[in-house]
């Protein structure tokens, strides 16, 4: 079913993709590697993981999507199950392609994305006023929060790493414009107070009233014996009760900083300084608010620009705020749903654009301010996560460490390393877990096997399937490849950018990713050096790879050293020619954050 329906469109898309990329020419300095290297186990596992991922995604696509790219499910609006969940079924597929996955992977996620936009533009609500004319307007959520908008954009926001056709380039610019007041129907941003005016925002602008449970839960639906909502609700009433207290949405909050990724991608695509200016203006305002609030980002800023003014003066107020604890309807238990950690996305984007450590310092100060509230309980320290009328609460034995790994991946500072909880990958980079590469790759291979086996046993039919039901079977498993080949961190499911020290391109096929038969292993990272092993596992054919500094070309490769020989580079990319069966360890002298991020190939 799948193969024939995509051939004509994929040929056109490939033409647009090739024509839109400038690079992969002979302009990069070239280094030849002729030393034979028996294929290491990790290298063979990497190549197998790329192959197995592509095959598993093909089977998943054929089961859950039709020839239009529509997800075979009951379309719904809401925070329990909605448009964001539908496209999340293709999470990590663009990353797989950008790592070197097959061309078919790209054809599948592009078909799913186009189908998704059409499917949820046609889908309408009856009772919920926000989506009666379509859940999407101008191919974007009409009005919703950035926890769910981030999930909706998890696929799209990394598609540029593999190349964008003309339609998606236009969407990058249009989506960013929704938050820069370029669309008169979407006045989401207040430039005077430097706020996004509501938690609910999108292509129809901000929602400037209290939200209702109906706004969040979606239209009435039969639940018992038909659906199994992801939060465990047994009836539609319990779905409403889940969102009973989700009312305070007017004004700005940290999770809106995720919107800066739209402008980041637009800047990386076009180089237009207006996108950078808006990002820094908005993020700077949030840094100032954190500084004025004892180092902690407040969870409400009112329409007047004052901290807490929309929540009775409480800096910790608002839905998903520091004091947002609610009752679970089916159990009566209290759930703590603080989502302020999503504000880190804006700081990361500003740092990628500038290399200015004050953005990361804002997050360090927040972590330190929270952990300074620790208290002794018995023989151990306890650390809070929540703040309400009674002060700090929700105590844990581990320090607050939200986004600590991402913070370290950006700074590569030893003092940030100690903030990160246990990490096998970082232990490997420090030399204490030599077995980690093979065990991590084998873990992801096992994950593929387990998910495909479960998918084959899935008893749901399109009319008994919610959009998020297939997500637990999505076989795409790339976390180990991101770590080991790129020196990168998985961007999560919030529509975040990719943080990585390296990226690769295939000059023969003129596309992103490791060329066929090439494997890479980042063995050491510091702020000045990256050590990487490259190997061609093909014993009879040569291979050539272009290696770039940073996921978006933001790092310069000053020089490459192999053994005793050092070659000056002074550019963001270098071409490596690998003889049949050859490999070597390369030490790259890095000048990090010296170039503006770009989606152009080198």
N, C-alpha and C positions, 0 to 999 in steps of 0.2 A: 504493500500500500504506500509506504513512505517514499521509496526510492524514486519512482517515476514522477510523483507529484512535485518534486522539488527541482528536477534537473534544469528546467528552463529558467526558473527564477534564480537558481544558484549561479548559473553561468553569468547572468546579468549582474548579480551582486558581486561576483568575483571580479568582473571587469571594473565596476565602480570602485571596489576596494583597492585594486592595483593602481588605478589611475589617481586615487586620492592620497596615496602614500608616495612621498617624494624620494625616499631614500633607498637603502640597500644597494648602493652602488659601490664602486671601487674607491670611494673617497676616504674610507676609514683606513688607518694604518693596519698593516697585515703582519701577523706573526705565524710562522710555520712550526708545527710540532710533528716531529718524525720519530720520536722515541717509542718503540713498541711497549704496550702495556697490556698484560692479560686482563680481560674484562673483569672488573671487580664485581662481587655479588650485588652490591648496592646499585651498580650501573645497570645490570640486567634486570633487577627488580624495578628500577625506575621506568625502563622501557616497557616492561610488562604491565606496570600500573597504568601508563598512558594508554596502552592498547585495551586493557580490560575495562577501564573507565568508559572509553568510547563505545565498546560493544554493549555494555550494560545500559548506557544512556539510550542507545538505539532501541533496545527492547522496552525500556520504560516509556519512551516517546510513542512507540507503536501501540502500547497498551492504553495510555491515558490521554492522548491527543488525537484529534481527527485531522483530515487532510487540509483543513483551513488553519490549523494551529490552535483550534479551540480546545480548552480542557474539558474532558467529558465528566461534567459534574453539574450539580444544582448551583446556579449562580446566586450569590447572596451579597448583601451589603453588611458591613459591621466590623467590630473589633474582635468578635468571636470567630467569624469565618467571613472572609470578604475578598475583594479583588487582589489585595496584597498576597493572600495565601495562594491564589491561583498561580501567579508567575513564580512564586517561591519554589514551585516544583522543579524549576530549572536552575535553582541556586547552584553556583560554582561551575556551571557549564561554560560561561565565557572565560573563567579562569583556567579551566582545563584546556580550552583552545589556545589561550595565550601562553600556556606552558609548553605546548607542542602537540596537543590532542588533534585528532583527525579533522580534515575539512568538513566532514559530515556533522561533527559536533556543532560547528558554527551554523551550518544550514538548519539544524534542528532548533537551536535556541533563537535564531532570527525568525524562523517560522512561528515558534511559540510566542514570541514577543509581538509580532504583527497580529497574530490571532487573538492574543490577550487584549490588545488595545481595542480591536473591533468587538470582541465578545462583551467587554464590560462597558463599552459605549452603548451597545444595544440593550444591555441589561438595565432594568429600571426598577425602582421601588414603588410600592403603592402607598404605604403609610408613612415611611420616612421622608420628610420634606427635602432632605439634602440631595436626593438622587432620583427624584421622580422623572426627570428628563434624561436620565442616564447616569450611571455610576461614575463614568468618565466624561469629562467635557474638555475638548481640545486635547484629548488623549492623556488626561491627567485627572487624578482624583478631584472631585468637586470641592470637598472640604473634609479633611480628616487630620488626625494627629500624626506627629513625626515619628512616633514609634512604629506605626503602621505604614506611613508613607516611606519610611526608611526601608522597611521590609519589602514594600512594593518595588523599590528602586534598587534592590540588591543585585539583580541581574543587569539592569540597564546601566547602572553607574560604573560597571567595570567592562562593559562591552567595548568601550573605546580602546582597551588594551589590545584587542585583536583586530581593530579597524572598524570604521563606521561607514555605512553607505550614505548616500545623500539624504535620505529621509531621516535617518537617525542623527546625522549632523544637525539637521534643522531642529529636531526635537531637543537636542542638547541646548541649543541657544534659546528655544522657546521656553523650556522648563525653567532655565535660569532666570529668564525675564519675568516669570511669575512672581519672583521675590525681589525684583528690582523696579517694580511699578512700571514695567514696559507694556503691560496689558491693562487697559483701563477697567476691565471687568475683574481684575484681581489685585486690588490695592492692599496686598498683604503686609507691606513694609511701611513703617512710619519713619521717614528720614530725619524728622525733627528729634524724636526721642530715641531713634535707633533701636526700634523694636519690631518684631513680627507680632501683629496685633492680637493674635488669638492662638490657642493651641490647635483649633480646627482651622485649617487654611488650605488653599489649593487653587484650582483654576476658576472657582467662583468667588475667590477672595476669603477674608476672615469671617468667622461666625462670631458675632458680637453679642451673644446672649448666653445664658446658661444652657449647657447641653442637657438632654434628657436621656433616660435609659433607652428609649426608642432610637434616638440618634445613634447610639453606640451598638445596640443589639440587632438592629435591622427588623424587617417585617416579620409578623407572626409566621411560625413554621411548625410543622409536625415534627416532633422529636422522637418520642418513645417508639421503639421497635423499627425506626427508620434510620435515624442518624445518631452519631456519637460525637457531640461537640467536643472540641479539643480541651475545654476547661472542665469537662465532666458534668455539665448540666444535663438533667434528665427531662426537663420540660422547658417550654418557651418562657414560662414565668421565671424559672431559675436563670435563664439567659438575661431577662430584664433585671432581675435582682442582682446579678453579677455586676451590672453597671449602674446600680441605684445611686451610688455616691459619686459618680464620675461627672459632676456638674460644673465645677469651677474651671472654666477653660478660657475666660477672657483675659487678655494680656499675654505677655511673653514668658517663656520658660526655657531652661537649658536645652531641652531636646530639640527645639527649633533650630539650634545651631547645625543640625544635620542638613538643613537646607543649603548650607554653604558648599556642600559637595556638588550641587548642580552648577553653581558658578565656577567652582574649581575645574570641573570638566569642560565648561565653556571656555575658560581661560586656556586650558591645556590644548583645546581644539583650535582656537582662533588666535591666541596671543593678545587679545584685546584687553587693555589695561583696565577697562571699566569693571570687569568681573573681579579682578584683584582688588581694586579700590573698594568695591562693595563688601567683599569678604572681610577685608581688614577693618573697615569701618564698623561692621557689625560685631566682629569678634573683639575688637578693642573695647567696644561698649560693654561687652560681657566681662572682660578682664577688669574693667573699672568697677563694675557692680560687685564682682567677687572681692576686690580689694576693699570696697566700702562696707562689706558684710563680713568682716573678720576672716577673709581669705576663702570664703565658701560661696559658690554660686547660689544665689537665691532661687527658689522655685516658683516665684511669681514676681513679675514686674507689670504694674498696671498701665493702663492706656495713657496715663500722665507721665510715664517714665519713672515712677517712683517704686522702689522695692516694696512689694507686699500690698500695694494700694488697692488691688482688686480682690484681696482676701483678708480684709479687716486689719491690714497693717502687718500681717504675719509673713515674714520672709520665707517661711517654710511651708506656706499654704499652697493650695492648688492641686488639681488632679495630677497624679504621678509625682507629687512633690515630696519634700523631706518628711512631711508628716502624714503622708497618704497611706493609711492602714485601713483596710476594709474587711467586712465579714464575707466569708465564702458561703454562698447560699445553701449548698447541698450538705455542708458539714457544720456550719456555725463557727468555724475556726477563723482567727484573724490572720489576714495575709498582708504583709508589708510590701507595697508596690512603689517604692522610690525608683524613679527612672532618670534621675538627674545626671547619672553617669554618661548619658548620651551626649552631653555638652562637650565632651572631649573631642568629638569629631571636628568641631569648628576650630579648636586650638591646633589640632593636627594639620588641618588644611592651611591655616595661617603659617604654621611652621614650615610646611613643605614649600610655600610660596616665598618665604623670606629667610629661613634659617635662623630666625631671631629667637633666642632661647627664652625670652620673656613670656612667650606663649606657653611653653612647657612649664616654666616656673609657676604660672598660675595654677596648673594642675598639681604640681608638687606641694604648693602652699595649701591647697585644699586637702590633700591627703594628710599633710602634717597637722593641719588644724583639727581634723576629725580624730586622728590617732592620739593627739594630745589630750583628748577627753577620756582616755582609757581609765579603768578603775580595777583595783585588785579584787578578785573573787577567789577565795581559797588560796591555792598555790599558783594561780595563773592570772595574767592580765586579760581583761575583756575590753572589746572595742565596739563602739556604736555604729549603726548604719542609718538610723532615723532620728528626726528631731520634731517634737510636738510641743503642745502647751506645757507639758510636764518636763520639758528638757530633752536630753538625749536618751534614746532607748533602742531596743532591738540589738542586744549585745552579743558579740561573737568572740571566740578565742583567737581569731586571726585579725591582724591589722587591716584596715580599709586599704584595698589594693586594686580598686577598679581601674582598668586601663593601664596597669603598671607595665605589662609586657609591651604594649604599643608605645608607651612612653620611652621605655628602654630601647626599643627598635629604632625610634627616631633619634634619640640622643647618643646612644651607645656609650653613655657615661657609667663608670663603675658604681657611682652612688645611686644611680637609677636601677642598676642590676640588682642590688640588694633589696629593692622594694618588691621584686617579682616573686610570687610564690613558686613552689617546686616546679621545675621545667626540665624534662629530659633533654629537650633540644638545646637549651642554654648550657646544661651540663656537658653535652657533647661538644659544644663550641669551646668550653673551657678545658676540655681534655679529659673529663672524668667519666664519660659514657661512650666509649668507642663502639659499643654495640648498637647505639641508638639508630643510626640510619637504616640498617636492615630491619630492625624490629619495628620501626615506625612505618616503613614501606609495607612490611608484611601485615601490619595492623590494618592499613588502608585496603590492602587486597582482601583481607578477611571481611572487612566491612562491606565491600562490594558483593562478595559471595552471599553474605547473610541477608543483605537487602534485596538482592534479586530473588533469592529463595523465598523470602517473605512476600514479595510482590507477586510471585507466581501463585501463591496461596490466597491472595486477596479476594474475598468473596463479594465485594461491593459491585454494584452496577451504576451506570451514570445517574440514575434517578434516586439512588440511595447513598450517593457519594458527595460529601462536602469538598470544597476546594482544597482544604488542607489535609484531607485524608491520605492522598498519595505521597505527601511530603516525607513521611517516615520510611518510604521505600526508595526515595531518590538516591540512586547508587553513587552519584558523583563524589569522589573521595580524593581531595587534593591537598589536604593540610600538610602531609609529609613532603609533598613535592614543592610546596611553597617555601617551607622551611629549608629543605636540603638543597634545592637547586637555585633559589633566588636569595636565600638569607632573608626570607620574608615572613610576615605574620598574616594569618588568615584574617580577612577584613570583617568577618562576622556577617550578621544578617540585618545590618542597619543602613545599607546603601553607602558604605564607607569606601574611601579610596584604598588602594593597595599600598602598604608600606613594605618596601623591599630594597635590598642593596644592589641587586643586579636584575637584568632581564635579558632575554635572548631573542634573536631573529634569524630566520633562515633566508640567506641571500639567493639561493637557487629557486626556492618556491615563492619568494617575495611575500613572506608572511611572518607573523609573530610566532615565537616558540622555538624550542630546541629542534634542530633539524633531525630527520630520521637517523636513528642509530647513535645519536650523541647524548651523553649523560653528563651531569654536573653535580658536584658536591661542594657546597660552601663549608669549609672546615674551621674557619676562624674569622671573627669580626671585631674590629676596633673602629674608633672614629677616624683613623687614618689609613687602615689597611683592611683588605678583604683577601682571604686565601681561599682559592677554589680549585678543585680538581676537575679537569675536563678529559673525557675519554671518548673515542670513537670505537664502539663495540663491533662495528663491521670490519671484518678481517680482509676484505678484498676491494672495498671502495673507499675513496677519501670522502671527507665531509668538511664543510666550512660553516662556521657559526659566527654571527656578529653578537658581541657581548656589550651591553649597555650599562652604564652606571645609574642605578635607581630605576624604580618602576616607571617613572615619567621622564627619564633622562636628566634628573635634577643634580646628579653627581658627575664630576669630571674624573676620568681615569688619567691620573698624571703620568703613571709609568706602570709597566708590567715586568715582573722579574720571574724568570724561569731558571732555577739553579743559580749559577753565577752571572747569568746574562740579563741585563736590564735594558728595556726598550722604552724610550720616552714616547708618550702618547699625547697628552694634553688635550684630549677631546672626550666627549661623553661616551664614545663607543670605540671598540677595537675589533678587527676581524681576525679570527683564528682559523687557520687551515690545518686540519688534522689528517695525517696520512692514514692509510688503512691500519686499523688496530693500534693506533697511537694514542698516547695520553700523557699528561703532565700536570704538575701542581704549579699554579700561577699565583703569585703574590701581587695584588693590585695596590698601588699607591693611590689613595682616594682623596679628592678634594670635594667634600660633600656639600650639597646645597649651593653650588656655584652657578647653576644654570636654571632658567625658568622651566617649570614642568611643562611637558609637551606630550601630545598624543602622536606626533609625527614619528615615523620610524627613523632610525639614525641614517 
